[in-house]
Amino acid sequence: MTTEAPVAVGAVHQNSGPGFTVYACQACAAHYPPQPDVLTVLLPFRRAEGDE
């Protein structure tokens, strides 16, 4: 399906080459889970590493 008003619902990061953004139509966008903030996911891990 194509849409005139795409909504960004995620980002795909790759080890080599550029990543890309995932888009969906407005009706389907509500079915995608919210993407976690990278800093909130990585900061607890980095703090645990520094505590050793």
PDB file as gemmi writes it, atoms N, CA and C in Angstrom:
CRYST1    1.000    1.000    1.000  90.00  90.00  90.00 P 1                      
ATOM      1  N   MET A   1       0.852  -1.167   0.000  1.00  0.00           N  
ATOM      2  CA  MET A   1       0.000   0.000   0.000  1.00  0.00           C  
ATOM      3  C   MET A   1       0.905   1.241   0.000  1.00  0.00           C  
ATOM      4  N   THR A   2       0.484   2.268  -0.661  1.00  0.00           N  
ATOM      5  CA  THR A   2       1.199   3.541  -0.641  1.00  0.00           C  
ATOM      6  C   THR A   2       0.329   4.581   0.048  1.00  0.00           C  
ATOM      7  N   THR A   3       0.974   5.657   0.496  1.00  0.00           N  
ATOM      8  CA  THR A   3       0.250   6.711   1.196  1.00  0.00           C  
ATOM      9  C   THR A   3       0.807   8.064   0.796  1.00  0.00           C  
ATOM     10  N   GLU A   4      -0.019   9.064   0.885  1.00  0.00           N  
ATOM     11  CA  GLU A   4       0.405  10.436   0.594  1.00  0.00           C  
ATOM     12  C   GLU A   4       1.029  11.094   1.821  1.00  0.00           C  
ATOM     13  N   ALA A   5       0.792  10.519   3.027  1.00  0.00           N  
ATOM     14  CA  ALA A   5       1.298  11.117   4.271  1.00  0.00           C  
ATOM     15  C   ALA A   5       1.966  10.047   5.130  1.00  0.00           C  
ATOM     16  N   PRO A   6       3.193   9.617   4.768  1.00  0.00           N  
ATOM     17  CA  PRO A   6       3.857   8.581   5.554  1.00  0.00           C  
ATOM     18  C   PRO A   6       4.285   9.094   6.929  1.00  0.00           C  
ATOM     19  N   VAL A   7       4.324   8.165   7.889  1.00  0.00           N  
ATOM     20  CA  VAL A   7       4.736   8.473   9.258  1.00  0.00           C  
ATOM     21  C   VAL A   7       5.955   7.617   9.577  1.00  0.00           C  
ATOM     22  N   ALA A   8       7.018   8.221  10.095  1.00  0.00           N  
ATOM     23  CA  ALA A   8       8.204   7.460  10.492  1.00  0.00           C  
ATOM     24  C   ALA A   8       7.868   6.652  11.741  1.00  0.00           C  
ATOM     25  N   VAL A   9       8.077   5.328  11.681  1.00  0.00           N  
ATOM     26  CA  VAL A   9       7.759   4.460  12.816  1.00  0.00           C  
ATOM     27  C   VAL A   9       8.985   3.760  13.387  1.00  0.00           C  
ATOM     28  N   GLY A  10      10.134   3.912  12.761  1.00  0.00           N  
ATOM     29  CA  GLY A  10      11.334   3.270  13.275  1.00  0.00           C  
ATOM     30  C   GLY A  10      12.542   3.601  12.434  1.00  0.00           C  
ATOM     31  N   ALA A  11      13.689   3.186  12.957  1.00  0.00           N  
ATOM     32  CA  ALA A  11      14.951   3.373  12.242  1.00  0.00           C  
ATOM     33  C   ALA A  11      15.723   2.067  12.326  1.00  0.00           C  
ATOM     34  N   VAL A  12      16.328   1.680  11.220  1.00  0.00           N  
ATOM     35  CA  VAL A  12      17.127   0.463  11.167  1.00  0.00           C  
ATOM     36  C   VAL A  12      18.584   0.879  11.037  1.00  0.00           C  
ATOM     37  N   HIS A  13      19.406   0.424  11.976  1.00  0.00           N  
ATOM     38  CA  HIS A  13      20.833   0.729  11.957  1.00  0.00           C  
ATOM     39  C   HIS A  13      21.564  -0.492  11.428  1.00  0.00           C  
ATOM     40  N   GLN A  14      22.606  -0.262  10.639  1.00  0.00           N  
ATOM     41  CA  GLN A  14      23.357  -1.358  10.040  1.00  0.00           C  
ATOM     42  C   GLN A  14      24.829  -1.242  10.389  1.00  0.00           C  
ATOM     43  N   ASN A  15      25.516  -2.391  10.412  1.00  0.00           N  
ATOM     44  CA  ASN A  15      26.944  -2.386  10.703  1.00  0.00           C  
ATOM     45  C   ASN A  15      27.751  -1.762   9.575  1.00  0.00           C  
ATOM     46  N   SER A  16      27.338  -1.988   8.346  1.00  0.00           N  
ATOM     47  CA  SER A  16      28.046  -1.394   7.219  1.00  0.00           C  
ATOM     48  C   SER A  16      27.024  -0.720   6.320  1.00  0.00           C  
ATOM     49  N   GLY A  17      27.329   0.457   5.894  1.00  0.00           N  
ATOM     50  CA  GLY A  17      26.406   1.206   5.044  1.00  0.00           C  
ATOM     51  C   GLY A  17      25.424   2.004   5.871  1.00  0.00           C  
ATOM     52  N   PRO A  18      24.705   2.866   5.212  1.00  0.00           N  
ATOM     53  CA  PRO A  18      23.749   3.709   5.925  1.00  0.00           C  
ATOM     54  C   PRO A  18      22.524   2.914   6.377  1.00  0.00           C  
ATOM     55  N   GLY A  19      21.937   3.327   7.460  1.00  0.00           N  
ATOM     56  CA  GLY A  19      20.686   2.745   7.918  1.00  0.00           C  
ATOM     57  C   GLY A  19      19.533   3.337   7.121  1.00  0.00           C  
ATOM     58  N   PHE A  20      18.330   3.034   7.542  1.00  0.00           N  
ATOM     59  CA  PHE A  20      17.179   3.601   6.852  1.00  0.00           C  
ATOM     60  C   PHE A  20      16.021   3.775   7.811  1.00  0.00           C  
ATOM     61  N   THR A  21      15.100   4.627   7.433  1.00  0.00           N  
ATOM     62  CA  THR A  21      13.915   4.900   8.229  1.00  0.00           C  
ATOM     63  C   THR A  21      12.763   4.045   7.725  1.00  0.00           C  
ATOM     64  N   VAL A  22      11.969   3.518   8.655  1.00  0.00           N  
ATOM     65  CA  VAL A  22      10.797   2.711   8.308  1.00  0.00           C  
ATOM     66  C   VAL A  22       9.573   3.612   8.407  1.00  0.00           C  
ATOM     67  N   TYR A  23       8.773   3.600   7.358  1.00  0.00           N  
ATOM     68  CA  TYR A  23       7.576   4.428   7.302  1.00  0.00           C  
ATOM     69  C   TYR A  23       6.328   3.562   7.213  1.00  0.00           C  
ATOM     70  N   ALA A  24       5.207   4.112   7.680  1.00  0.00           N  
ATOM     71  CA  ALA A  24       3.912   3.440   7.575  1.00  0.00           C  
ATOM     72  C   ALA A  24       2.845   4.506   7.330  1.00  0.00           C  
ATOM     73  N   CYS A  25       1.692   4.053   6.894  1.00  0.00           N  
ATOM     74  CA  CYS A  25       0.584   5.009   6.744  1.00  0.00           C  
ATOM     75  C   CYS A  25       0.076   5.365   8.141  1.00  0.00           C  
ATOM     76  N   GLN A  26      -0.694   6.414   8.239  1.00  0.00           N  
ATOM     77  CA  GLN A  26      -1.165   6.879   9.542  1.00  0.00           C  
ATOM     78  C   GLN A  26      -2.018   5.829  10.252  1.00  0.00           C  
ATOM     79  N   ALA A  27      -2.832   5.092   9.521  1.00  0.00           N  
ATOM     80  CA  ALA A  27      -3.679   4.071  10.144  1.00  0.00           C  
ATOM     81  C   ALA A  27      -2.845   2.924  10.708  1.00  0.00           C  
ATOM     82  N   CYS A  28      -1.788   2.527  10.012  1.00  0.00           N  
ATOM     83  CA  CYS A  28      -0.941   1.407  10.454  1.00  0.00           C  
ATOM     84  C   CYS A  28       0.076   1.831  11.507  1.00  0.00           C  
ATOM     85  N   ALA A  29       0.447   3.091  11.540  1.00  0.00           N  
ATOM     86  CA  ALA A  29       1.485   3.567  12.458  1.00  0.00           C  
ATOM     87  C   ALA A  29       1.119   3.302  13.913  1.00  0.00           C  
ATOM     88  N   ALA A  30      -0.152   3.324  14.231  1.00  0.00           N  
ATOM     89  CA  ALA A  30      -0.592   3.090  15.614  1.00  0.00           C  
ATOM     90  C   ALA A  30      -0.299   1.660  16.073  1.00  0.00           C  
ATOM     91  N   HIS A  31      -0.079   0.732  15.153  1.00  0.00           N  
ATOM     92  CA  HIS A  31       0.173  -0.670  15.502  1.00  0.00           C  
ATOM     93  C   HIS A  31       1.651  -0.966  15.755  1.00  0.00           C  
ATOM     94  N   TYR A  32       2.527  -0.021  15.484  1.00  0.00           N  
ATOM     95  CA  TYR A  32       3.953  -0.204  15.722  1.00  0.00           C  
ATOM     96  C   TYR A  32       4.278   0.196  17.155  1.00  0.00           C  
ATOM     97  N   PRO A  33       5.084  -0.577  17.868  1.00  0.00           N  
ATOM     98  CA  PRO A  33       5.447  -0.186  19.233  1.00  0.00           C  
ATOM     99  C   PRO A  33       6.374   1.033  19.200  1.00  0.00           C  
ATOM    100  N   PRO A  34       6.355   1.840  20.248  1.00  0.00           N  
ATOM    101  CA  PRO A  34       7.255   2.993  20.271  1.00  0.00           C  
ATOM    102  C   PRO A  34       8.707   2.523  20.298  1.00  0.00           C  
ATOM    103  N   GLN A  35       9.567   3.241  19.608  1.00  0.00           N  
ATOM    104  CA  GLN A  35      10.987   2.908  19.571  1.00  0.00           C  
ATOM    105  C   GLN A  35      11.653   3.409  20.850  1.00  0.00           C  
ATOM    106  N   PRO A  36      12.488   2.586  21.477  1.00  0.00           N  
ATOM    107  CA  PRO A  36      13.163   3.046  22.694  1.00  0.00           C  
ATOM    108  C   PRO A  36      14.202   4.115  22.362  1.00  0.00           C  
ATOM    109  N   ASP A  37      14.429   4.998  23.301  1.00  0.00           N  
ATOM    110  CA  ASP A  37      15.465   6.008  23.153  1.00  0.00           C  
ATOM    111  C   ASP A  37      16.810   5.316  23.368  1.00  0.00           C  
ATOM    112  N   VAL A  38      17.714   5.456  22.438  1.00  0.00           N  
ATOM    113  CA  VAL A  38      19.000   4.764  22.497  1.00  0.00           C  
ATOM    114  C   VAL A  38      19.743   5.102  23.786  1.00  0.00           C  
ATOM    115  N   LEU A  39      19.704   6.339  24.215  1.00  0.00           N  
ATOM    116  CA  LEU A  39      20.440   6.736  25.418  1.00  0.00           C  
ATOM    117  C   LEU A  39      19.871   6.084  26.671  1.00  0.00           C  
ATOM    118  N   THR A  40      18.568   5.903  26.761  1.00  0.00           N  
ATOM    119  CA  THR A  40      18.001   5.259  27.947  1.00  0.00           C  
ATOM    120  C   THR A  40      18.295   3.765  27.958  1.00  0.00           C  
ATOM    121  N   VAL A  41      18.494   3.173  26.796  1.00  0.00           N  
ATOM    122  CA  VAL A  41      18.819   1.748  26.720  1.00  0.00           C  
ATOM    123  C   VAL A  41      20.295   1.519  27.049  1.00  0.00           C  
ATOM    124  N   LEU A  42      21.182   2.372  26.560  1.00  0.00           N  
ATOM    125  CA  LEU A  42      22.618   2.173  26.731  1.00  0.00           C  
ATOM    126  C   LEU A  42      23.174   2.690  28.055  1.00  0.00           C  
ATOM    127  N   LEU A  43      22.614   3.732  28.622  1.00  0.00           N  
ATOM    128  CA  LEU A  43      23.198   4.327  29.822  1.00  0.00           C  
ATOM    129  C   LEU A  43      23.271   3.370  31.011  1.00  0.00           C  
ATOM    130  N   PRO A  44      22.239   2.583  31.337  1.00  0.00           N  
ATOM    131  CA  PRO A  44      22.382   1.658  32.473  1.00  0.00           C  
ATOM    132  C   PRO A  44      23.523   0.649  32.252  1.00  0.00           C  
ATOM    133  N   PHE A  45      23.704   0.178  31.037  1.00  0.00           N  
ATOM    134  CA  PHE A  45      24.774  -0.768  30.738  1.00  0.00           C  
ATOM    135  C   PHE A  45      26.133  -0.115  30.925  1.00  0.00           C  
ATOM    136  N   ARG A  46      26.290   1.103  30.444  1.00  0.00           N  
ATOM    137  CA  ARG A  46      27.573   1.797  30.558  1.00  0.00           C  
ATOM    138  C   ARG A  46      27.884   2.124  32.009  1.00  0.00           C  
ATOM    139  N   ARG A  47      26.873   2.457  32.788  1.00  0.00           N  
ATOM    140  CA  ARG A  47      27.101   2.734  34.216  1.00  0.00           C  
ATOM    141  C   ARG A  47      27.574   1.472  34.926  1.00  0.00           C  
ATOM    142  N   ALA A  48      26.980   0.329  34.608  1.00  0.00           N  
ATOM    143  CA  ALA A  48      27.369  -0.929  35.230  1.00  0.00           C  
ATOM    144  C   ALA A  48      28.815  -1.275  34.862  1.00  0.00           C  
ATOM    145  N   GLU A  49      29.219  -0.980  33.634  1.00  0.00           N  
ATOM    146  CA  GLU A  49      30.598  -1.233  33.220  1.00  0.00           C  
ATOM    147  C   GLU A  49      31.580  -0.391  34.019  1.00  0.00           C  
ATOM    148  N   GLY A  50      31.232   0.855  34.259  1.00  0.00           N  
ATOM    149  CA  GLY A  50      32.117   1.769  34.970  1.00  0.00           C  
ATOM    150  C   GLY A  50      32.206   1.474  36.453  1.00  0.00           C  
ATOM    151  N   ASP A  51      31.228   0.759  37.021  1.00  0.00           N  
ATOM    152  CA  ASP A  51      31.216   0.463  38.452  1.00  0.00           C  
ATOM    153  C   ASP A  51      32.187  -0.649  38.836  1.00  0.00           C  
ATOM    154  N   GLU A  52      32.727  -1.373  37.863  1.00  0.00           N  
ATOM    155  CA  GLU A  52      33.594  -2.513  38.177  1.00  0.00           C  
ATOM    156  C   GLU A  52      34.941  -2.078  38.665  1.00  0.00           C  
TER     157      GLU A  52                                                      
END                                                                             
